[in-house]
Amino acid sequence: MSDSLGSGPAPAPPPQTTLRRRLAELRGPAVAPHPLDARALAALAANPGCRRRALLDGAGVDKAALATALGSPAPFGQSQFAFMRGNAFEAKVKADGGTELMRLVSERLGGQSPAPAPGEVLVPDLSAAGPEGRTARTALALREATEAGAWALLDHPLLALEVAGSPAYLEPDAVVVHPDGRWTVVEIKSFPMIDGSADAAKVGAAARQAAVYVLALERVAVRTAGAEVGHRVLLVCPKDFSNLPAASVVDVRKQLSVTRRQLTRLTRIEDIAAALPEGTTFDVDHCSGEQLTAAVESVSAAYAPECLAACELAFHCRARARTAEAVEALGRSVRGELGGLTTVTAVLAAAHGEAGDPADPTVAALRRAAELRAEALASARPRNSERVPDGARVPDGEQVHDGEQVPGGARGMGSAGAAGASARGGVPGQVRTEGGGGCR
């Protein structure tokens, strides 16, 4: 049937519709997308070179289920008890219309604005259909509260942030609107604040997470007259060993700057998806382990030991890095020091003088380190070993074979363990850490 006069070929679908269809094919047409939260976004921003995580997160693939299907499940996560404790503490902080929470905000970040009296705080209803509806309702509530010039508490608002060309929906614990138009992000955590201070690593993770919320709020503030997003967030935790709330102000300007810069470096998801082989999918319900492995390996990863605490696929990526003898498995600092030497075999060959340019500073440093190690072992051997009759026992009760005393570091390892340690050229009993430095 020919086209009628004035008609033409059917228009191509919008790019956004095409991208969503492609991402649905990647995770499985019948699989609901796994939401991308601020914690995952902060981890993604910390490793912007990992195209694998960017694609899987953008497509909404459940990485925990994928890791299990690959045979490398991630043995970490929050327990059900921790969830219940956290939810109970958050409910206590927000009880009675957020009276206690607003008191903490007023004390720590109130500025010149007087503390709100009970019942003066606006608590708008943010319910709406779908994430787009909730995002629009949140933006409207922020604009109305700013125009009203009064205190307002937004409980679990929904914010949108574009990440690598794909929208991500974020849900902070609370956002407080001040009478002067400032917006403050509130993070409620269940780890304790003892004597006014909390665990530095957990506070740092909360700060990176809050920085993502601040970044998303800035997108709304530029379209709201008189609004300003504060770079100081309020962290609320249990006081000491009680269930009473305590608050601390955290400046997230550094985390905000790093997150903004790293997110701009992310490769657009459509570009990564376009480079995949035809028919690639991560549908764990309809693909075998071999098919999933091939699909995952078709996307490059940027593994680092820090991934073990932030990504469900880290154990799979670590196993692949070790199999390939990649120096990335030893840590980013080690990888940076080794320059063009990308495998452990190449590093050892350069250290032993079997390969590498002697004029290369990295190769020269490796060879000098190997010489110093050999000298140290040669000088220590006569003092640490004494020839005694074969089969005799030293004072520690260890048996001696071939007239040579088992080194003290190999105690408890047995003759096979000591021999294996000697064959590796290392000091028995030492274990190299994931980051490549130090022994225990």
MARVO-461395 format. One line per 8 residues: their letters; for each residue y, z, x of N, C-alpha, C. Coordinates in pm, whole numbers, plus 50000, padded with zeros to 5 digits. Example, Ala and Ser with C-alpha at 12.3 -4.5 7.8 and 13.67 -1.06 7.14 Angstrom:
# residues 2
AS	49431 50780 51319 49550 50780 51230 49670 50780 51320; 49775 50708 51285 49894 50714 51367 50003 50787 51290
END
This chain:
# residues 440
MSDSLGSG	49880 50000 50086 50000 50000 50000 50122 50000 50088; 50211 49906 50069 50329 49894 50154 50435 49993 50110; 50523 50024 50205 50633 50114 50175 50734 50044 50085; 50793 50118 49993 50895 50061 49905 51024 50041 49982; 51115 49966 49922 51242 49937 49987 51318 50066 50015; 51365 50077 50138 51443 50195 50175 51359 50311 50221; 51226 50302 50201 51142 50412 50246 51096 50385 50389; 51047 50484 50453 51001 50472 50590 50881 50561 50612
PAPAPPPQ	50840 50572 50736 50726 50660 50765 50760 50804 50733; 50657 50880 50704 50677 51022 50670 50740 51095 50788; 50838 51179 50764 50904 51250 50875 50807 51344 50944; 50830 51361 51072 50745 51452 51150 50775 51596 51108; 50676 51681 51113 50700 51821 51076 50797 51887 51171; 50872 51986 51127 50965 52054 51215 50892 52114 51335; 50960 52123 51451 50895 52177 51571 50840 52317 51550; 50913 52401 51476 50867 52538 51456 50738 52540 51375
TTLRRRLA	50728 52451 51274 50605 52444 51195 50489 52396 51280; 50513 52298 51365 50409 52248 51455 50363 52356 51550; 50455 52434 51604 50419 52542 51696 50335 52648 51626; 50374 52685 51506 50298 52787 51434 50157 52739 51403; 50144 52610 51370 50011 52557 51343 49926 52558 51470; 49988 52523 51583 49915 52523 51709 49873 52664 51748; 49960 52762 51731 49926 52900 51764 49815 52952 51673; 49817 52911 51545 49710 52950 51454 49577 52892 51498
ELRGPAVA	49578 52769 51549 49454 52709 51600 49403 52785 51721; 49493 52834 51804 49451 52904 51925 49383 53036 51893; 49436 53112 51800 49376 53243 51769 49265 53231 51666; 49257 53119 51595 49157 53100 51490 49227 53088 51356; 49203 52983 51280 49277 52963 51154 49262 53077 51055; 49148 53144 51056 49125 53252 50960 49160 53389 51015; 49215 53396 51135 49245 53523 51199 49393 53555 51181; 49421 53675 51132 49561 53718 51117 49621 53743 51254
PHPLDARA	49747 53709 51275 49808 53730 51407 49822 53878 51441; 49791 53911 51564 49807 54048 51612 49954 54069 51643; 50019 54171 51586 50164 54188 51605 50198 54219 51750; 50311 54166 51794 50363 54190 51928 50466 54301 51919; 50431 54420 51969 50522 54534 51958 50606 54546 52084; 50696 54645 52084 50787 54662 52197 50714 54704 52323; 50606 54779 52309 50530 54821 52428 50469 54701 52498; 50411 54609 52419 50354 54488 52478 50464 54398 52534
LAALAANP	50578 54395 52467 50689 54313 52514 50742 54364 52647; 50751 54497 52661 50797 54554 52787 50699 54523 52899; 50569 54529 52870 50468 54493 52971 50476 54347 53007; 50502 54261 52908 50516 54119 52934 50639 54091 53019; 50746 54162 52993 50867 54143 53074 50848 54191 53217; 50759 54289 53236 50733 54339 53372 50652 54241 53455; 50586 54143 53390 50506 54044 53463 50532 53906 53403; 50653 53853 53421 50689 53728 53353 50613 53606 53404
GCRRRALL	50550 53616 53521 50478 53502 53575 50340 53482 53515; 50294 53573 53429 50160 53563 53371 50166 53475 53247; 50130 53348 53263 50130 53256 53150 50020 53291 53051; 49912 53352 53100 49800 53388 53012 49844 53490 52909; 49911 53595 52954 49955 53697 52859 50063 53644 52766; 50153 53563 52819 50259 53508 52735 50201 53425 52621; 50099 53344 52651 50039 53261 52547 49961 53344 52447; 49878 53437 52496 49796 53517 52405 49881 53605 52315
DGAGVDKA	49986 53666 52372 50075 53749 52291 50153 53664 52191; 50199 53548 52236 50275 53461 52147 50190 53408 52033; 50063 53382 52059 49973 53332 51956 49920 53443 51867; 49944 53568 51902 49895 53678 51821 49747 53704 51838; 49691 53671 51956 49550 53694 51981 49526 53843 52008; 49421 53897 51950 49384 54036 51974 49317 54044 52112; 49390 54088 52211 49338 54086 52349 49226 54187 52368; 49228 54297 52293 49121 54396 52304 48988 54337 52258
ALATALGS	48990 54266 52145 48868 54201 52096 48825 54090 52190; 48920 54018 52246 48887 53911 52340 48825 53967 52466; 48879 54078 52518 48823 54139 52638 48680 54187 52614; 48655 54242 52497 48519 54287 52463 48423 54169 52457; 48466 54058 52397 48382 53940 52389 48355 53880 52526; 48448 53899 52620 48429 53848 52756 48342 53939 52841; 48308 54058 52788 48226 54151 52863 48304 54244 52953; 48436 54250 52935 48519 54339 53017 48611 54420 52926
PAPFGQSQ	48554 54508 52842 48639 54583 52750 48733 54676 52824; 48849 54696 52765 48949 54784 52825 48921 54928 52784; 48886 55015 52878 48852 55154 52843 48973 55244 52833; 49076 55199 52763 49189 55286 52743 49246 55262 52605; 49332 55350 52562 49390 55343 52428 49420 55484 52379; 49491 55491 52271 49530 55620 52215 49424 55668 52118; 49387 55794 52129 49284 55849 52042 49338 55870 51901; 49245 55884 51808 49284 55907 51670 49358 56040 51656
FAFMRGNA	49317 56140 51735 49385 56268 51731 49530 56255 51776; 49551 56174 51881 49688 56154 51930 49773 56083 51825; 49714 55987 51754 49787 55920 51647 49828 56019 51538; 49735 56103 51497 49764 56199 51391 49869 56299 51435; 49859 56346 51559 49957 56441 51610 50095 56378 51618; 50101 56252 51666 50229 56184 51675 50292 56159 51539; 50210 56118 51442 50263 56094 51308 50310 56223 51242; 50237 56332 51264 50279 56461 51207 50410 56509 51267
FEAKVKAD	50425 56490 51398 50550 56533 51463 50667 56447 51416; 50646 56317 51403 50754 56230 51355 50794 56265 51212; 50697 56296 51127 50729 56335 50991 50810 56465 50988; 50779 56556 51078 50853 56682 51085 50997 56658 51128; 51017 56568 51225 51152 56540 51274 51237 56474 51165; 51175 56390 51084 51250 56315 50982 51250 56381 50845; 51196 56500 50835 51188 56568 50706 51327 56600 50651; 51334 56617 50519 51459 56653 50451 51569 56553 50477
GGTELMRL	51535 56424 50468 51636 56321 50487 51684 56308 50631; 51603 56355 50724 51642 56346 50865 51744 56448 50908; 51747 56564 50843 51848 56666 50874 51837 56712 51019; 51716 56744 51064 51699 56791 51202 51727 56680 51302; 51685 56560 51272 51711 56448 51363 51860 56421 51375; 51932 56422 51265 52076 56397 51270 52149 56509 51343; 52096 56632 51334 52157 56741 51410 52143 56715 51560; 52026 56669 51602 52005 56640 51744 52093 56524 51790
VSERLGGQ	52106 56421 51706 52191 56308 51741 52336 56352 51754; 52380 56434 51661 52520 56480 51663 52547 56567 51786; 52451 56653 51822 52471 56739 51938 52474 56660 52068; 52386 56562 52081 52372 56490 52208 52462 56368 52219; 52483 56297 52107 52555 56170 52113 52661 56159 52004; 52704 56272 51949 52800 56267 51839 52937 56219 51880; 52979 56248 52002 53113 56208 52046 53221 56283 51969; 53320 56206 51923 53430 56265 51848 53401 56278 51699
SPAPAPGE	53290 56222 51654 53259 56226 51511 53206 56364 51472; 53252 56420 51363 53201 56550 51319 53056 56539 51274; 52984 56648 51289 52843 56650 51249 52831 56628 51098; 52733 56553 51053 52719 56528 50910 52667 56651 50837; 52721 56673 50720 52672 56781 50635 52547 56735 50562; 52464 56831 50519 52342 56792 50443 52378 56708 50322; 52310 56594 50308 52335 56505 50196 52438 56398 50222; 52507 56404 50336 52609 56304 50368 52553 56182 50442
VLVPDLSA	52431 56190 50485 52372 56082 50563 52312 55977 50469; 52350 55852 50491 52295 55743 50412 52157 55707 50466; 52061 55696 50378 51924 55656 50415 51887 55536 50329; 51921 55415 50372 51898 55297 50288 51749 55263 50277; 51717 55198 50168 51581 55152 50145 51563 55018 50218; 51465 55010 50307 51446 54890 50389 51324 54809 50347; 51266 54839 50234 51146 54768 50192 51182 54627 50146; 51097 54532 50183 51114 54393 50145 50981 54322 50167
AGPEGRTA	50972 54200 50119 50848 54124 50129 50845 54048 50261; 50740 54069 50339 50720 53992 50461 50811 54037 50574; 50777 54000 50696 50860 54039 50810 50999 53977 50806; 51010 53852 50761 51143 53791 50753 51230 53865 50653; 51170 53905 50539 51247 53980 50440 51290 54116 50491; 51201 54186 50559 51236 54317 50613 51343 54306 50722; 51335 54201 50803 51436 54182 50907 51572 54157 50845; 51578 54072 50741 51705 54046 50674 51758 54171 50605
RTALALRE	51668 54250 50546 51711 54374 50480 51765 54473 50581; 51705 54481 50698 51755 54571 50803 51894 54529 50848; 51914 54399 50870 52046 54350 50913 52152 54381 50807; 52116 54365 50680 52211 54395 50572 52244 54544 50569; 52144 54630 50585 52167 54774 50584 52254 54817 50701; 52234 54759 50817 52318 54790 50933 52463 54749 50909; 52481 54632 50851 52617 54584 50823 52685 54672 50719; 52614 54709 50613 52675 54792 50509 52708 54932 50562
ATEAGAWA	52620 54990 50643 52647 55123 50697 52765 55120 50794; 52778 55013 50871 52891 55003 50964 53022 54989 50888; 53020 54908 50784 53143 54892 50704 53180 55020 50631; 53081 55100 50594 53111 55225 50521 53173 55330 50612; 53153 55322 50742 53211 55419 50835 53154 55558 50819; 53026 55567 50787 52963 55698 50766 52833 55703 50847; 52776 55824 50856 52647 55839 50921 52538 55773 50837; 52446 55706 50904 52335 55643 50834 52211 55651 50921
LLDHPLLA	52097 55670 50856 51969 55677 50927 51877 55569 50872; 51837 55477 50959 51745 55371 50922 51606 55408 50975; 51517 55438 50882 51382 55482 50916 51290 55360 50930; 51241 55339 51051 51151 55226 51081 51210 55093 51036; 51327 55057 51088 51379 54924 51058 51297 54817 51131; 51310 54693 51089 51237 54583 51152 51339 54488 51213; 51322 54460 51342 51413 54374 51417 51335 54252 51468; 51405 54143 51488 51344 54020 51538 51403 53985 51673
LEVAGSPA	51317 53937 51763 51360 53895 51895 51278 53774 51935; 51346 53670 51978 51275 53549 52020 51224 53567 52163; 51095 53546 52181 51032 53562 52311 50958 53433 52343; 51001 53366 52448 50938 53241 52491 50927 53141 52378; 51030 53134 52293 51033 53038 52185 50961 53079 52060; 50905 53200 52057 50832 53248 51940 50892 53380 51894; 50907 53401 51762 50968 53526 51715 50872 53644 51729; 50927 53757 51771 50852 53883 51779 50925 53985 51692
YLEPDAVV	50848 54059 51612 50906 54157 51520 50881 54297 51574; 50987 54374 51585 50983 54505 51649 51025 54612 51551; 50962 54728 51560 50987 54836 51465 51012 54967 51540; 51138 54999 51569 51168 55127 51634 51144 55243 51538; 51133 55363 51594 51112 55481 51510 51230 55504 51416; 51350 55488 51469 51470 55507 51387 51591 55449 51459; 51691 55412 51381 51821 55370 51433 51927 55447 51356; 52019 55509 51428 52126 55588 51366 52257 55512 51380
VHPDGRWT	52329 55499 51270 52461 55437 51269 52566 55548 51267; 52657 55548 51365 52762 55649 51374 52884 55604 51292; 52969 55698 51253 53090 55660 51177 53182 55566 51252; 53179 55568 51387 53265 55479 51464 53203 55341 51486; 53088 55314 51426 53027 55183 51438 52921 55170 51546; 52894 55278 51621 52790 55272 51723 52652 55281 51660; 52557 55208 51720 52418 55213 51679 52336 55275 51791; 52255 55374 51756 52175 55445 51856 52027 55433 51821
VVEIKSFP	51948 55394 51920 51803 55386 51904 51744 55525 51928; 51652 55565 51842 51584 55694 51854 51436 55668 51878; 51385 55725 51987 51242 55715 52018 51179 55853 52002; 51077 55863 51918 51008 55990 51893 50870 55981 51956; 50843 56067 52053 50717 56068 52126 50649 56203 52111; 50517 56202 52128 50440 56326 52111 50412 56399 52242; 50449 56342 52357 50429 56416 52481 50535 56525 52494; 50501 56640 52554 50592 56755 52551 50708 56741 52650
MIDGSADA	50814 56810 52618 50929 56824 52705 50936 56970 52748; 50888 56998 52868 50873 57136 52916 50992 57172 53003; 51059 57281 52966 51179 57327 53037 51284 57217 53049; 51297 57138 52945 51400 57036 52942 51366 56906 53012; 51244 56893 53066 51205 56769 53134 51065 56729 53092; 51040 56600 53095 50909 56546 53055 50851 56466 53170; 50729 56420 53151 50661 56340 53253 50742 56214 53283; 50771 56193 53411 50860 56082 53450 50801 55947 53414
AKVGAAAR	50671 55930 53432 50609 55801 53401 50617 55772 53251; 50596 55873 53168 50602 55852 53023 50745 55828 52976; 50840 55897 53038 50980 55874 53003 51021 55733 53043; 50974 55687 53160 51006 55551 53202 50950 55447 53108; 50825 55468 53062 50766 55375 52966 50844 55375 52835; 50886 55494 52789 50966 55502 52666 51101 55434 52683; 51160 55445 52802 51289 55380 52828 51276 55228 52825; 51169 55175 52884 51148 55030 52881 51125 54981 52738
QAAVYVLA	51053 55060 52661 51029 55024 52522 51159 55028 52442; 51241 55131 52464 51368 55141 52393 51463 55029 52433; 51456 54984 52557 51542 54875 52602 51515 54748 52523; 51390 54725 52486 51356 54609 52404 51421 54620 52267; 51420 54740 52208 51486 54760 52079 51637 54738 52090; 51696 54788 52197 51841 54768 52216 51873 54620 52227; 51790 54548 52299 51811 54404 52315 51804 54332 52180; 51708 54371 52095 51698 54310 51962 51816 54350 51873
LERVAVRT	51862 54475 51885 51977 54518 51805 52104 54443 51844; 52117 54407 51970 52236 54334 52014 52247 54199 51943; 52133 54138 51910 52137 54011 51837 52198 54028 51698; 52177 54145 51639 52234 54171 51506 52380 54215 51518; 52411 54290 51623 52546 54344 51636 52650 54235 51658; 52612 54123 51722 52710 54017 51747 52753 53951 51616; 52677 53969 51510 52712 53911 51380 52767 54016 51284; 52793 54137 51335 52844 54246 51252 52977 54294 51308
AGAEVGHR	53082 54286 51227 53215 54327 51272 53220 54478 51294; 53276 54518 51407 53294 54659 51438 53170 54730 51489; 53062 54658 51512 52937 54721 51556 52927 54718 51708; 52863 54821 51762 52839 54831 51906 52707 54903 51928; 52620 54845 52006 52489 54906 52035 52502 54995 52158; 52469 55122 52144 52477 55215 52255 52365 55193 52355; 52398 55201 52483 52296 55187 52587 52230 55321 52621; 52270 55426 52552 52207 55557 52568 52124 55584 52443
VLLVCPKD	51994 55602 52463 51902 55624 52351 51864 55772 52348; 51819 55815 52232 51779 55955 52215 51628 55964 52215; 51573 56040 52308 51430 56063 52317 51400 56201 52259; 51317 56205 52156 51282 56329 52088 51135 56359 52114; 51107 56478 52167 50971 56520 52202 50950 56665 52157; 50825 56710 52149 50800 56851 52121 50852 56939 52235; 50912 57052 52198 50967 57144 52296 50857 57234 52351; 50845 57233 52484 50744 57314 52553 50606 57288 52490
FSNLPAAS	50539 57392 52445 50406 57377 52387 50406 57401 52236; 50523 57388 52176 50536 57408 52032 50544 57273 51962; 50570 57278 51833 50589 57156 51755 50734 57141 51714; 50823 57216 51779 50966 57207 51751 51026 57091 51829; 51116 57015 51768 51172 56898 51837 51279 56936 51938; 51277 56867 52050 51381 56877 52152 51424 56735 52188; 51551 56717 52224 51604 56583 52246 51665 56572 52385; 51658 56451 52438 51718 56420 52568 51777 56280 52561
VVDVRKQL	51889 56261 52626 51956 56131 52628 51907 56053 52750; 51868 55927 52728 51818 55841 52835 51905 55716 52841; 51961 55690 52958 52042 55571 52980 51949 55455 53015; 51951 55349 52936 51857 55238 52955 51927 55112 53005; 52043 55125 53067 52113 55006 53114 52032 54930 53220; 51968 55003 53310 51887 54937 53412 51768 54865 53349; 51696 54934 53261 51581 54872 53194 51625 54754 53108; 51741 54767 53046 51792 54659 52961 51823 54535 53044
SVTRRQLT	51884 54555 53160 51916 54442 53247 51790 54373 53297; 51691 54453 53338 51565 54395 53388 51492 54321 53277; 51484 54381 53159 51413 54318 53047 51480 54187 53007; 51612 54188 53000 51684 54066 52962 51659 53954 53064; 51663 53990 53191 51643 53888 53295 51499 53836 53295; 51403 53926 53281 51264 53884 53286 51224 53800 53166; 51274 53833 53048 51240 53757 52929 51293 53614 52935; 51406 53596 53002 51459 53460 53015 51375 53376 53111
RLTRIEDI	51295 53441 53196 51211 53367 53291 51079 53323 53230; 51046 53374 53114 50918 53338 53053 50914 53190 53016; 50804 53126 53051 50785 52987 53012 50767 52978 52860; 50828 52879 52802 50817 52864 52657 50673 52843 52617; 50633 52904 52508 50493 52904 52466 50445 52763 52435; 50532 52680 52375 50487 52544 52343 50455 52465 52469; 50526 52494 52579 50497 52424 52704 50361 52467 52760; 50328 52595 52747 50198 52643 52795 50087 52585 52708
AAALPEGT	50108 52587 52576 50005 52537 52485 49982 52387 52503; 50087 52314 52536 50072 52169 52553 49987 52133 52673; 49980 52222 52772 49903 52194 52893 49755 52231 52879; 49715 52289 52766 49576 52331 52749 49487 52211 52716; 49360 52218 52754 49267 52111 52714 49253 52102 52563; 49220 51984 52515 49205 51963 52372 49094 52050 52316; 49122 52114 52202 49022 52197 52137 49012 52339 52187; 49102 52381 52276 49098 52517 52327 49129 52617 52216
TFDVDHCS	49049 52721 52206 49071 52825 52106 49021 52958 52160; 49080 53066 52110 49041 53201 52149 48982 53277 52030; 48921 53204 51939 48863 53263 51819 48733 53335 51856; 48736 53469 51859 48620 53546 51903 48507 53541 51801; 48537 53506 51678 48433 53503 51573 48351 53375 51575; 48403 53269 51633 48334 53141 51626 48311 53078 51764; 48335 53151 51870 48316 53098 52005 48220 53188 52083; 48140 53127 52168 48050 53203 52254 48126 53261 52372
GEQLTAAV	48058 53347 52446 48122 53407 52563 48161 53303 52665; 48076 53202 52685 48108 53097 52782 48229 53016 52738; 48238 52987 52608 48353 52912 52559 48482 52992 52572; 48474 53121 52542 48594 53205 52555 48635 53218 52701; 48537 53230 52791 48570 53238 52933 48640 53112 52980; 48588 52995 52938 48651 52870 52977 48793 52859 52919; 48811 52907 52796 48945 52901 52735 49042 52991 52808; 48998 53112 52844 49087 53205 52914 49120 53153 53053
ESVSAAYA	49021 53096 53122 49045 53047 53257 49130 52920 53259; 49149 52856 53145 49234 52737 53141 49382 52772 53147; 49415 52901 53135 49554 52946 53144 49565 53034 53267; 49660 53005 53352 49676 53081 53476 49726 53222 53447; 49682 53315 53531 49722 53456 53519 49791 53500 53647; 49866 53607 53639 49931 53667 53756 49888 53813 53762; 49764 53834 53809 49709 53971 53808 49775 54057 53915; 49794 54182 53881 49839 54285 53975 49776 54416 53929
PECLAACE	49750 54510 54021 49689 54637 53981 49763 54709 53871; 49895 54687 53860 49972 54752 53754 49927 54706 53615; 49862 54590 53607 49815 54540 53477 49710 54631 53415; 49640 54709 53498 49533 54793 53446 49582 54895 53344; 49708 54932 53352 49763 55030 53259 49840 54967 53144; 49844 54832 53139 49929 54771 53038 49867 54655 52964; 49754 54600 53012 49698 54480 52951 49549 54497 52927; 49504 54458 52809 49363 54472 52774 49273 54379 52854
LAFHCRAR	49328 54268 52904 49248 54173 52981 49250 54201 53131; 49307 54312 53171 49325 54338 53314 49192 54348 53388; 49091 54406 53326 48963 54422 53396 48893 54287 53415; 48909 54197 53319 48855 54063 53336 48929 53990 53448; 49061 54000 53448 49139 53932 53552 49112 53992 53689; 49092 54123 53696 49062 54186 53825 48928 54137 53879; 48828 54127 53791 48697 54079 53836 48708 53936 53888; 48785 53852 53821 48802 53715 53868 48877 53711 54000
ARTAEAVE	48978 53795 54017 49053 53798 54142 48965 53845 54257; 48879 53943 54232 48790 53990 54337 48686 53884 54372; 48634 53814 54272 48537 53709 54299 48599 53599 54384; 48723 53566 54357 48793 53463 54435 48850 53517 54565; 48830 53647 54593 48884 53712 54712 49035 53696 54722; 49101 53698 54608 49246 53682 54606 49314 53810 54653; 49416 53796 54734 49485 53914 54787 49570 53981 54681; 49592 53913 54567 49668 53977 54459 49600 54103 54411
ALGRSVRG	49467 54111 54425 49395 54231 54381 49432 54353 54462; 49495 54335 54577 49534 54448 54662 49673 54500 54629; 49747 54431 54545 49879 54479 54506 49988 54379 54542; 50098 54387 54470 50209 54293 54492 50269 54308 54630; 50281 54431 54679 50341 54452 54811 50257 54389 54920; 50124 54406 54911 50036 54344 55010 50044 54193 55001; 50045 54140 54878 50055 53995 54861 50184 53942 54921; 50292 54014 54906 50418 53968 54962 50420 53970 55114
ELGGLTTV	50351 54067 55174 50349 54077 55320 50263 53969 55384; 50164 53917 55312 50069 53824 55371 50114 53679 55366; 50223 53650 55299 50278 53516 55302 50182 53412 55250; 50152 53311 55335 50066 53201 55294 49919 53230 55296; 49878 53348 55339 49736 53386 55339 49701 53439 55201; 49624 53363 55125 49601 53395 54985 49464 53454 54957; 49373 53453 55052 49240 53510 55031 49209 53611 55139; 49117 53702 55108 49076 53804 55205 49007 53739 55323
TAVLAAAH	48929 53634 55300 48862 53564 55410 48964 53505 55507; 49069 53445 55453 49173 53389 55539 49244 53497 55619; 49267 53612 55558 49332 53723 55628 49246 53773 55743; 49116 53794 55718 49026 53842 55823 49012 53739 55935; 49007 53612 55898 48997 53508 56001 49121 53505 56088; 49237 53523 56026 49361 53527 56105 49366 53651 56193; 49318 53765 56143 49320 53888 56223 49226 53880 56342; 49113 53811 56328 49014 53801 56436 49039 53683 56528
GEAGDPAD	49150 53610 56508 49181 53498 56595 49104 53372 56566; 49038 53364 56451 48957 53247 56418 49037 53139 56346; 49152 53173 56295 49235 53077 56223 49378 53127 56224; 49469 53040 56182 49608 53079 56175 49688 53041 56297; 49817 53026 56276 49910 52990 56383 49958 53117 56453; 49934 53131 56583 49979 53253 56652 50130 53274 56644; 50205 53167 56622 50351 53182 56613 50394 53237 56477; 50303 53240 56381 50335 53294 56249 50346 53446 56260
PTVAALRR	50459 53505 56221 50474 53651 56233 50366 53729 56159; 50321 53677 56044 50216 53747 55969 50086 53747 56047; 50049 53632 56103 49926 53623 56181 49935 53710 56306; 50050 53708 56372 50067 53791 56492 50054 53939 56458; 50110 53982 56345 50101 54123 56305 49958 54161 56272; 49883 54071 56207 49743 54101 56175 49659 54115 56302; 49682 54027 56398 49604 54034 56522 49639 54160 56602; 49764 54196 56602 49804 54319 56672 49742 54441 56604
AAELRAEA	49738 54440 56470 49676 54552 56398 49527 54558 56427; 49460 54442 56438 49317 54441 56470 49292 54495 56610; 49380 54461 56704 49364 54512 56841 49381 54664 56845; 49481 54715 56775 49503 54860 56773 49385 54932 56708; 49331 54874 56604 49215 54936 56539 49095 54939 56632; 49072 54829 56702 48959 54826 56795 48975 54928 56906; 49098 54942 56958 49122 55040 57063 49100 55182 57012; 49146 55209 56891 49129 55343 56835 48982 55376 56814
LASARPRN	48903 55280 56765 48760 55305 56745 48688 55323 56878; 48727 55243 56979 48661 55254 57109 48689 55388 57176; 48810 55438 57161 48843 55566 57223 48785 55684 57147; 48763 55669 57018 48711 55781 56938 48560 55791 56944; 48488 55682 56976 48343 55683 56971 48279 55781 57070; 48323 55788 57195 48257 55883 57287 48274 56028 57246; 48385 56063 57185 48409 56202 57149 48335 56242 57023; 48314 56146 56930 48254 56180 56801 48104 56161 56797
SERVPDGA	48045 56106 56904 47900 56083 56904 47841 56138 57032; 47734 56210 57022 47659 56261 57135 47514 56219 57120; 47456 56177 57231 47317 56135 57225 47228 56259 57227; 47146 56272 57126 47055 56384 57112 46917 56328 57083; 46814 56407 57099 46678 56356 57076 46664 56299 56936; 46586 56190 56927 46564 56124 56798 46491 56219 56702; 46538 56225 56579 46477 56312 56480 46534 56451 56478; 46620 56485 56576 46677 56619 56577 46782 56631 56469
RVPDGEQV	46817 56755 56437 46917 56779 56333 47038 56846 56396; 47154 56799 56356 47278 56857 56403 47307 56982 56321; 47406 57065 56360 47430 57191 56288 47452 57173 56139; 47503 57058 56096 47526 57038 55953 47396 57010 55879; 47285 56997 55952 47158 56972 55886 47129 56825 55867; 47208 56737 55930 47186 56595 55913 47096 56545 56025; 47009 56455 55990 46913 56403 56086 46976 56291 56167; 46934 56283 56293 46985 56182 56384 46877 56079 56408
HDGEQVPG	46915 55951 56405 46821 55843 56427 46864 55764 56549; 46767 55718 56626 46792 55635 56744 46888 55703 56841; 46882 55836 56847 46962 55909 56944 47110 55907 56917; 47152 55870 56796 47294 55861 56767 47328 55947 56646; 47428 56030 56660 47464 56122 56551 47533 56045 56438; 47494 56080 56314 47560 56019 56199 47704 56071 56193; 47804 55982 56187 47942 56028 56183 47967 56123 56067; 48062 56215 56088 48091 56314 55985 48138 56253 55856
GARGMGSA	48209 56139 55863 48259 56077 55740 48150 56021 55654; 48026 56000 55713 47918 55940 55636 47827 56044 55575; 47859 56173 55590 47774 56277 55535 47759 56260 55386; 47635 56273 55342 47608 56260 55200 47586 56116 55158; 47607 56020 55255 47589 55880 55219 47447 55833 55249; 47376 55905 55338 47244 55860 55378 47254 55754 55485; 47140 55720 55544 47143 55623 55652 47185 55486 55604; 47145 55448 55482 47183 55317 55429 47334 55309 55408
GAAGASAR	47392 55417 55355 47537 55417 55332 47613 55413 55462; 47566 55488 55564 47634 55486 55692 47624 55350 55757; 47506 55288 55747 47490 55155 55806 47578 55054 55736; 47586 55066 55603 47672 54973 55529 47817 54991 55567; 47859 55118 55587 47998 55141 55625 48025 55084 55762; 47927 55100 55856 47947 55048 55990 47952 54896 55988; 47866 54834 55905 47864 54688 55897 47994 54632 55844; 48060 54709 55757 48187 54662 55703 48300 54683 55801
GGVPGQVR	48275 54755 55906 48379 54775 56004 48478 54881 55966; 48456 54953 55859 48550 55056 55815 48498 55192 55851; 48584 55291 55832 48544 55428 55858 48464 55478 55740; 48341 55526 55758 48261 55571 55645 48332 55680 55567; 48312 55675 55436 48370 55778 55350 48506 55743 55298; 48568 55634 55352 48700 55597 55305 48687 55498 55190; 48774 55510 55093 48775 55420 54978 48912 55359 54969; 48919 55226 54972 49048 55160 54962 49098 55166 54819
TEGGGGCR	49223 55201 54805 49281 55210 54671 49316 55073 54619; 49344 55069 54488 49374 54942 54423 49497 54877 54482; 49594 54958 54519 49719 54902 54571 49709 54864 54717; 49595 54886 54782 49577 54843 54918 49622 54944 55020; 49676 55058 54982 49725 55153 55080 49667 55290 55057; 49635 55356 55164 49588 55494 55155 49441 55504 55125; 49382 55614 55161 49242 55639 55136 49228 55779 55081; 49117 55803 55020 49092 55939 54975 48951 55980 55013
END
